[in-house]
């Protein structure tokens, strides 16, 4: 169980990890990134992990959280937001919006959003498309997205990922929670301890 200060530290580390690897793209924006995305598209999609915090905190939300954890967020999102065409287009649009200097744009977004997070209380409600959440719980989902997609970026560009330990630990903990929720933990545990490969197409999402 991560404390709120550790959750905030993991988020800040994952955001810095993302911005640092984007700074290493070095003009390779049109190369293949992930699936149908170019590197620019992938970076744009990943930047939304920061931008959504900013936009969702702007909306005033009252009452109690509707989603209690990052795992519940991903479960709800999988059933209600899983239009692959829309996701692909949002990534492209976000990549285009980064302009002529995507690396500088990403670093500006990182600074702006981390300052906003630092100034916001743990229990501030964010208005996500799948229901309101406490900021501190939503940050776990953002750390997951930033960490996994920065690893995607590193794989596309042949860079050393070198994930910050606290971001890696929180991301791995969420993967374990999702696997347990979906009755997939046995396969994950056996593979992680060298007892066999994961089934083809295995995912906890």
NUMIMI-963862 format. One record per atom (N, C-alpha, C): atom name; residue number from 0; x, y, z; chain. Coordinates in steps of 0.05 Angstrom, whole numbers. Layout:
<dotors>
  atomo  num    east   north      up  cadena
     CA  NUM       X       Y       Z       A
...
</dotors>
This chain:
<dotors>
  atomo  num    east   north      up  cadena
      N    0      17     -24       0       A
     CA    0       0       0       0       A
      C    0      18      25       0       A
      N    1      15      42     -20       A
     CA    1      31      66     -22       A
      C    1      17      89      -6       A
      N    2      32     103      10       A
     CA    2      22     126      24       A
      C    2      18     149       4       A
      N    3       1     169      10       A
     CA    3      -2     192      -8       A
      C    3      25     205     -15       A
      N    4      43     210       4       A
     CA    4      69     222      -5       A
      C    4      84     205     -24       A
      N    5      83     178     -21       A
     CA    5      97     160     -39       A
      C    5      84     160     -67       A
      N    6      57     162     -67       A
     CA    6      42     164     -92       A
      C    6      50     189    -107       A
      N    7      52     211     -93       A
     CA    7      60     236    -105       A
      C    7      89     234    -116       A
      N    8     106     222    -101       A
     CA    8     134     219    -109       A
      C    8     135     202    -134       A
      N    9     120     180    -135       A
     CA    9     120     162    -159       A
      C    9     110     177    -183       A
      N   10      89     193    -180       A
     CA   10      79     209    -202       A
      C   10      99     229    -213       A
      N   11     112     244    -195       A
     CA   11     132     263    -203       A
      C   11     155     249    -217       A
      N   12     163     226    -207       A
     CA   12     185     211    -220       A
      C   12     178     201    -247       A
      N   13     153     192    -251       A
     CA   13     145     182    -277       A
      C   13     142     204    -297       A
      N   14     133     228    -288       A
     CA   14     131     251    -306       A
      C   14     159     260    -315       A
      N   15     178     261    -296       A
     CA   15     205     269    -303       A
      C   15     218     248    -321       A
      N   16     213     223    -317       A
     CA   16     222     201    -334       A
      C   16     212     205    -363       A
      N   17     187     210    -366       A
     CA   17     175     215    -392       A
      C   17     189     239    -406       A
      N   18     190     262    -392       A
     CA   18     202     285    -404       A
      C   18     231     281    -412       A
      N   19     246     266    -395       A
     CA   19     274     262    -401       A
      C   19     278     244    -426       A
      N   20     261     224    -430       A
     CA   20     263     207    -453       A
      C   20     253     221    -478       A
      N   21     233     238    -476       A
     CA   21     224     254    -499       A
      C   21     247     272    -508       A
      N   22     263     282    -490       A
     CA   22     285     300    -497       A
      C   22     306     285    -514       A
      N   23     305     258    -514       A
     CA   23     324     242    -529       A
      C   23     314     233    -556       A
      N   24     289     242    -564       A
     CA   24     278     234    -590       A
      C   24     295     244    -612       A
      N   25     305     269    -610       A
     CA   25     325     280    -628       A
      C   25     316     278    -658       A
      N   26     293     289    -664       A
     CA   26     284     291    -691       A
      C   26     272     266    -703       A
      N   27     268     245    -687       A
     CA   27     258     220    -698       A
      C   27     227     218    -695       A
      N   28     214     240    -698       A
     CA   28     185     242    -692       A
      C   28     168     226    -711       A
      N   29     176     222    -735       A
     CA   29     160     209    -755       A
      C   29     165     179    -757       A
      N   30     183     169    -741       A
     CA   30     189     140    -740       A
      C   30     166     125    -726       A
      N   31     165      99    -730       A
     CA   31     144      83    -718       A
      C   31     146      83    -687       A
      N   32     123      88    -674       A
     CA   32     123      89    -645       A
      C   32     110      64    -633       A
      N   33      83      62    -637       A
     CA   33      69      39    -625       A
      C   33      43      35    -641       A
      N   34      38      11    -650       A
     CA   34      14       6    -665       A
      C   34      13      23    -690       A
      N   35      -8      39    -693       A
     CA   35     -11      57    -715       A
      C   35       2      84    -711       A
      N   36      13      88    -687       A
     CA   36      24     114    -680       A
      C   36      53     118    -689       A
      N   37      60     142    -697       A
     CA   37      88     150    -699       A
      C   37      98     157    -671       A
      N   38     124     163    -670       A
     CA   38     135     171    -644       A
      C   38     121     196    -634       A
      N   39     116     215    -652       A
     CA   39     102     240    -644       A
      C   39      74     233    -633       A
      N   40      59     215    -646       A
     CA   40      33     207    -637       A
      C   40      34     195    -609       A
      N   41      54     177    -605       A
     CA   41      57     163    -579       A
      C   41      63     183    -557       A
      N   42      81     202    -563       A
     CA   42      88     223    -543       A
      C   42      63     240    -538       A
      N   43      48     246    -559       A
     CA   43      23     262    -554       A
      C   43       4     247    -536       A
      N   44      -1     221    -542       A
     CA   44     -19     205    -525       A
      C   44      -9     205    -496       A
      N   45      17     201    -493       A
     CA   45      28     200    -466       A
      C   45      25     226    -451       A
      N   46      28     248    -466       A
     CA   46      26     275    -454       A
      C   46      -2     279    -443       A
      N   47     -22     265    -453       A
     CA   47     -49     267    -443       A
      C   47     -51     256    -415       A
      N   48     -33     239    -407       A
     CA   48     -32     229    -379       A
      C   48     -28     252    -359       A
      N   49     -15     273    -369       A
     CA   49     -11     298    -353       A
      C   49     -34     318    -358       A
      N   50     -41     322    -383       A
     CA   50     -60     342    -390       A
      C   50     -88     336    -378       A
      N   51     -95     311    -376       A
     CA   51    -121     304    -365       A
      C   51    -123     313    -336       A
      N   52    -102     311    -321       A
     CA   52    -102     321    -293       A
      C   52    -110     350    -293       A
      N   53     -97     365    -310       A
     CA   53    -103     394    -311       A
      C   53    -132     400    -319       A
      N   54    -141     386    -339       A
     CA   54    -169     392    -348       A
      C   54    -189     381    -329       A
      N   55    -185     358    -317       A
     CA   55    -204     346    -298       A
      C   55    -206     361    -272       A
      N   56    -183     373    -264       A
     CA   56    -184     389    -239       A
      C   56    -198     415    -242       A
      N   57    -200     425    -267       A
     CA   57    -213     450    -272       A
      C   57    -243     448    -267       A
      N   58    -255     425    -271       A
     CA   58    -284     421    -268       A
      C   58    -290     418    -239       A
      N   59    -309     433    -229       A
     CA   59    -316     431    -201       A
      C   59    -333     406    -197       A
      N   60    -326     390    -178       A
     CA   60    -340     365    -172       A
      C   60    -348     365    -143       A
      N   61    -373     358    -138       A
     CA   61    -383     356    -111       A
      C   61    -391     327    -104       A
      N   62    -394     321     -79       A
     CA   62    -403     295     -70       A
      C   62    -380     276     -64       A
      N   63    -385     251     -68       A
     CA   63    -365     230     -61       A
      C   63    -353     218     -87       A
      N   64    -328     207     -85       A
     CA   64    -316     195    -108       A
      C   64    -333     172    -119       A
      N   65    -335     170    -145       A
     CA   65    -349     148    -158       A
      C   65    -331     124    -164       A
      N   66    -306     129    -167       A
     CA   66    -286     108    -172       A
      C   66    -266     109    -149       A
      N   67    -263      86    -135       A
     CA   67    -248      86    -110       A
      C   67    -218      81    -113       A
      N   68    -209      72    -137       A
     CA   68    -181      64    -140       A
      C   68    -173      66    -170       A
      N   69    -147      65    -175       A
     CA   69    -138      64    -202       A
      C   69    -146      39    -216       A
      N   70    -147      16    -202       A
     CA   70    -155      -9    -214       A
      C   70    -184      -7    -223       A
      N   71    -202       5    -206       A
     CA   71    -230       8    -214       A
      C   71    -232      27    -238       A
      N   72    -215      48    -239       A
     CA   72    -215      66    -261       A
      C   72    -209      51    -288       A
      N   73    -188      34    -288       A
     CA   73    -182      20    -312       A
      C   73    -203      -1    -320       A
      N   74    -215     -13    -300       A
     CA   74    -237     -32    -306       A
      C   74    -261     -17    -319       A
      N   75    -268       6    -308       A
     CA   75    -290      22    -320       A
      C   75    -282      32    -347       A
      N   76    -257      42    -350       A
     CA   76    -248      53    -375       A
      C   76    -248      32    -397       A
      N   77    -241       7    -390       A
     CA   77    -240     -14    -410       A
      C   77    -267     -20    -422       A
      N   78    -288     -16    -406       A
     CA   78    -315     -22    -416       A
      C   78    -329       2    -429       A
      N   79    -319      26    -423       A
     CA   79    -334      50    -433       A
      C   79    -318      68    -451       A
      N   80    -291      65    -451       A
     CA   80    -275      84    -466       A
      C   80    -257      70    -486       A
      N   81    -263      45    -493       A
     CA   81    -244      28    -508       A
      C   81    -248      29    -538       A
      N   82    -256      52    -549       A
     CA   82    -258      55    -578       A
      C   82    -230      60    -589       A
      N   83    -218      39    -602       A
     CA   83    -190      42    -611       A
      C   83    -186      64    -632       A
      N   84    -206      69    -648       A
     CA   84    -204      90    -669       A
      C   84    -202     117    -655       A
      N   85    -220     121    -635       A
     CA   85    -219     147    -621       A
      C   85    -194     151    -605       A
      N   86    -184     129    -592       A
     CA   86    -159     131    -577       A
      C   86    -136     138    -596       A
      N   87    -135     125    -619       A
     CA   87    -113     130    -639       A
      C   87    -114     159    -648       A
      N   88    -138     169    -654       A
     CA   88    -140     197    -664       A
      C   88    -133     217    -643       A
      N   89    -141     212    -618       A
     CA   89    -134     230    -596       A
      C   89    -104     232    -593       A
      N   90     -90     209    -596       A
     CA   90     -61     210    -595       A
      C   90     -49     226    -617       A
      N   91     -59     223    -641       A
     CA   91     -49     239    -664       A
      C   91     -54     269    -660       A
      N   92     -78     275    -651       A
     CA   92     -85     303    -646       A
      C   92     -67     316    -624       A
      N   93     -63     300    -603       A
     CA   93     -46     310    -581       A
      C   93     -17     313    -590       A
      N   94      -8     295    -607       A
     CA   94      19     298    -618       A
      C   94      22     322    -635       A
      N   95       3     327    -652       A
     CA   95       3     351    -669       A
      C   95       3     377    -653       A
      N   96     -12     376    -630       A
     CA   96     -14     400    -613       A
      C   96      12     407    -599       A
      N   97      31     389    -599       A
     CA   97      57     394    -586       A
      C   97      74     414    -602       A
      N   98      66     418    -627       A
     CA   98      79     439    -643       A
      C   98     106     432    -653       A
      N   99     122     454    -659       A
     CA   99     147     451    -673       A
      C   99     169     440    -655       A
      N  100     166     443    -629       A
     CA  100     186     433    -610       A
      C  100     172     416    -589       A
      N  101     165     391    -596       A
     CA  101     150     374    -577       A
      C  101     164     370    -550       A
      N  102     191     368    -551       A
     CA  102     205     363    -526       A
      C  102     201     386    -506       A
      N  103     204     411    -516       A
     CA  103     200     434    -499       A
      C  103     171     436    -490       A
      N  104     152     428    -508       A
     CA  104     124     429    -500       A
      C  104     118     409    -478       A
      N  105     129     385    -480       A
     CA  105     125     365    -459       A
      C  105     137     374    -433       A
      N  106     160     386    -434       A
     CA  106     172     394    -408       A
      C  106     156     417    -396       A
      N  107     145     434    -412       A
     CA  107     128     455    -401       A
      C  107     103     444    -389       A
      N  108      91     424    -402       A
     CA  108      67     411    -391       A
      C  108      74     397    -365       A
      N  109      97     383    -364       A
     CA  109     105     369    -339       A
      C  109     108     389    -316       A
      N  110     122     411    -321       A
     CA  110     126     430    -299       A
      C  110      99     442    -290       A
      N  111      82     449    -309       A
     CA  111      57     462    -302       A
      C  111      39     443    -287       A
      N  112      37     418    -295       A
     CA  112      19     399    -282       A
      C  112      30     390    -255       A
      N  113      56     385    -253       A
     CA  113      67     377    -227       A
      C  113      64     400    -207       A
      N  114      66     425    -216       A
     CA  114      61     447    -197       A
      C  114      32     447    -189       A
      N  115      14     442    -207       A
     CA  115     -15     441    -200       A
      C  115     -20     418    -181       A
      N  116      -8     395    -185       A
     CA  116     -12     372    -167       A
      C  116      -1     379    -139       A
      N  117      22     391    -139       A
     CA  117      34     398    -113       A
      C  117      16     418     -97       A
      N  118       1     434    -111       A
     CA  118     -15     455     -98       A
      C  118     -44     444     -92       A
      N  119     -50     420    -100       A
     CA  119     -77     409     -96       A
      C  119     -77     388     -74       A
      N  120     -99     387     -58       A
     CA  120    -100     367     -37       A
      C  120    -105     339     -47       A
      N  121     -98     320     -31       A
     CA  121    -102     291     -39       A
      C  121    -131     285     -46       A
      N  122    -149     297     -31       A
     CA  122    -177     290     -35       A
      C  122    -192     308     -55       A
      N  123    -178     325     -69       A
     CA  123    -190     341     -90       A
      C  123    -203     321    -110       A
      N  124    -227     327    -119       A
     CA  124    -241     309    -138       A
      C  124    -234     316    -167       A
      N  125    -228     296    -183       A
     CA  125    -223     301    -211       A
      C  125    -246     288    -227       A
      N  126    -255     302    -247       A
     CA  126    -279     294    -262       A
      C  126    -271     278    -286       A
      N  127    -265     252    -282       A
     CA  127    -257     235    -304       A
      C  127    -281     226    -320       A
      N  128    -278     216    -345       A
     CA  128    -300     207    -361       A
      C  128    -315     183    -349       A
      N  129    -302     168    -330       A
     CA  129    -315     144    -319       A
      C  129    -326     150    -291       A
      N  130    -325     175    -283       A
     CA  130    -335     182    -256       A
      C  130    -314     197    -240       A
      N  131    -322     211    -220       A
     CA  131    -303     227    -204       A
      C  131    -285     209    -187       A
      N  132    -261     219    -182       A
     CA  132    -241     204    -166       A
      C  132    -227     225    -149       A
      N  133    -216     215    -126       A
     CA  133    -197     232    -112       A
      C  133    -171     235    -128       A
      N  134    -159     258    -127       A
     CA  134    -135     263    -142       A
      C  134    -114     242    -135       A
      N  135    -110     236    -110       A
     CA  135     -89     218    -102       A
      C  135     -92     190    -115       A
      N  136    -117     181    -119       A
     CA  136    -122     156    -132       A
      C  136    -118     158    -163       A
      N  137    -126     180    -174       A
     CA  137    -122     184    -203       A
      C  137     -92     186    -210       A
      N  138     -76     196    -191       A
     CA  138     -47     198    -197       A
      C  138     -35     170    -201       A
      N  139     -45     150    -187       A
     CA  139     -35     123    -191       A
      C  139     -39     114    -220       A
      N  140     -63     120    -231       A
     CA  140     -68     113    -259       A
      C  140     -50     129    -278       A
      N  141     -44     154    -271       A
     CA  141     -27     170    -288       A
      C  141       2     160    -287       A
      N  142      11     152    -264       A
     CA  142      38     141    -261       A
      C  142      40     115    -278       A
      N  143      20      99    -278       A
     CA  143      19      74    -294       A
      C  143      22      81    -324       A
      N  144       5     100    -333       A
     CA  144       5     107    -362       A
      C  144      32     119    -370       A
      N  145      42     138    -354       A
     CA  145      68     150    -360       A
      C  145      91     130    -361       A
      N  146      91     112    -342       A
     CA  146     113      92    -340       A
      C  146     111      73    -363       A
      N  147      88      61    -368       A
     CA  147      86      41    -390       A
      C  147      91      54    -417       A
      N  148      80      77    -422       A
     CA  148      83      89    -449       A
      C  148     111     101    -453       A
      N  149     124     109    -431       A
     CA  149     152     117    -435       A
      C  149     169      93    -441       A
      N  150     163      70    -429       A
     CA  150     177      45    -437       A
      C  150     171      39    -467       A
      N  151     146      43    -476       A
     CA  151     140      40    -505       A
      C  151     158      58    -522       A
      N  152     161      83    -513       A
     CA  152     178     102    -528       A
      C  152     207      93    -529       A
      N  153     217      83    -506       A
     CA  153     244      74    -505       A
      C  153     248      50    -524       A
      N  154     228      32    -524       A
     CA  154     230       8    -542       A
      C  154     230      17    -571       A
      N  155     214      37    -578       A
     CA  155     213      46    -606       A
      C  155     239      59    -615       A
      N  156     252      72    -596       A
     CA  156     276      87    -603       A
      C  156     302      73    -596       A
      N  157     300      49    -584       A
     CA  157     324      34    -575       A
      C  157     339      47    -552       A
      N  158     324      61    -535       A
     CA  158     336      74    -511       A
      C  158     334      56    -487       A
      N  159     352      60    -468       A
     CA  159     350      47    -442       A
      C  159     327      59    -426       A
      N  160     308      42    -418       A
     CA  160     285      53    -403       A
      C  160     294      64    -376       A
      N  161     307      47    -359       A
     CA  161     316      56    -333       A
      C  161     294      70    -317       A
      N  162     272      55    -313       A
     CA  162     249      66    -300       A
      C  162     256      74    -271       A
      N  163     248      97    -261       A
     CA  163     252     104    -233       A
      C  163     240      83    -215       A
      N  164     255      74    -195       A
     CA  164     246      52    -178       A
      C  164     219      56    -166       A
      N  165     212      80    -156       A
     CA  165     187      84    -143       A
      C  165     164      83    -163       A
      N  166     168      93    -187       A
     CA  166     148      92    -208       A
      C  166     144      63    -217       A
      N  167     166      48    -219       A
     CA  167     165      20    -226       A
      C  167     150       4    -205       A
      N  168     155      10    -180       A
     CA  168     142      -6    -159       A
      C  168     112      -1    -158       A
      N  169     104      25    -161       A
     CA  169      75      30    -161       A
      C  169      61      19    -186       A
      N  170      74      20    -209       A
     CA  170      63       9    -233       A
      C  170      60     -21    -231       A
      N  171      81     -34    -220       A
     CA  171      80     -63    -217       A
      C  171      58     -71    -197       A
      N  172      55     -55    -176       A
     CA  172      34     -61    -156       A
      C  172       6     -60    -169       A
      N  173       2     -40    -186       A
     CA  173     -24     -37    -199       A
      C  173     -28     -60    -219       A
      N  174      -8     -68    -233       A
     CA  174     -10     -92    -251       A
      C  174     -18    -116    -235       A
      N  175      -6    -120    -211       A
     CA  175     -14    -143    -194       A
      C  175     -42    -141    -185       A
      N  176     -52    -117    -178       A
     CA  176     -79    -114    -169       A
      C  176     -99    -119    -192       A
      N  177     -93    -110    -216       A
     CA  177    -110    -115    -238       A
      C  177    -111    -144    -245       A
      N  178     -87    -158    -244       A
     CA  178     -87    -186    -250       A
      C  178    -104    -202    -230       A
      N  179    -102    -194    -205       A
     CA  179    -118    -208    -184       A
      C  179    -148    -203    -189       A
      N  180    -156    -179    -196       A
     CA  180    -184    -173    -202       A
      C  180    -195    -189    -225       A
      N  181    -177    -196    -244       A
     CA  181    -186    -210    -268       A
      C  181    -179    -239    -268       A
      N  182    -172    -250    -244       A
     CA  182    -166    -278    -241       A
      C  182    -143    -287    -260       A
      N  183    -123    -269    -263       A
     CA  183    -100    -275    -280       A
      C  183     -74    -275    -264       A
      N  184     -76    -275    -238       A
     CA  184     -52    -272    -222       A
      C  184     -34    -297    -223       A
      N  185     -46    -321    -226       A
     CA  185     -30    -345    -226       A
      C  185     -10    -345    -249       A
      N  186     -20    -338    -273       A
     CA  186      -2    -337    -297       A
      C  186      20    -316    -293       A
      N  187      13    -294    -281       A
     CA  187      32    -272    -277       A
      C  187      53    -281    -257       A
      N  188      45    -293    -235       A
     CA  188      64    -302    -215       A
      C  188      83    -323    -225       A
      N  189      72    -342    -240       A
     CA  189      89    -364    -250       A
      C  189     109    -353    -270       A
      N  190     101    -335    -287       A
     CA  190     120    -323    -306       A
      C  190     141    -306    -293       A
      N  191     132    -290    -273       A
     CA  191     150    -272    -260       A
      C  191     171    -287    -243       A
      N  192     166    -312    -236       A
     CA  192     185    -327    -220       A
      C  192     199    -349    -237       A
      N  193     198    -345    -263       A
     CA  193     214    -363    -281       A
      C  193     202    -390    -286       A
      N  194     176    -393    -282       A
     CA  194     163    -419    -285       A
      C  194     149    -423    -311       A
      N  195     152    -405    -330       A
     CA  195     140    -409    -356       A
      C  195     132    -382    -368       A
      N  196     127    -381    -394       A
     CA  196     119    -357    -407       A
      C  196      90    -349    -402       A
      N  197      84    -324    -406       A
     CA  197      56    -316    -405       A
      C  197      42    -325    -429       A
      N  198      16    -330    -428       A
     CA  198       0    -338    -451       A
      C  198       1    -316    -473       A
      N  199      -1    -324    -498       A
     CA  199      -1    -304    -520       A
      C  199     -23    -283    -516       A
      N  200     -16    -258    -519       A
     CA  200     -35    -236    -516       A
      C  200     -42    -230    -488       A
      N  201     -28    -240    -468       A
     CA  201     -35    -234    -440       A
      C  201     -35    -205    -435       A
      N  202     -55    -195    -421       A
     CA  202     -56    -168    -412       A
      C  202     -74    -166    -387       A
      N  203     -69    -148    -370       A
     CA  203     -85    -144    -346       A
      C  203    -106    -122    -351       A
      N  204    -105    -109    -374       A
     CA  204    -124     -87    -380       A
      C  204    -148     -98    -395       A
</dotors>
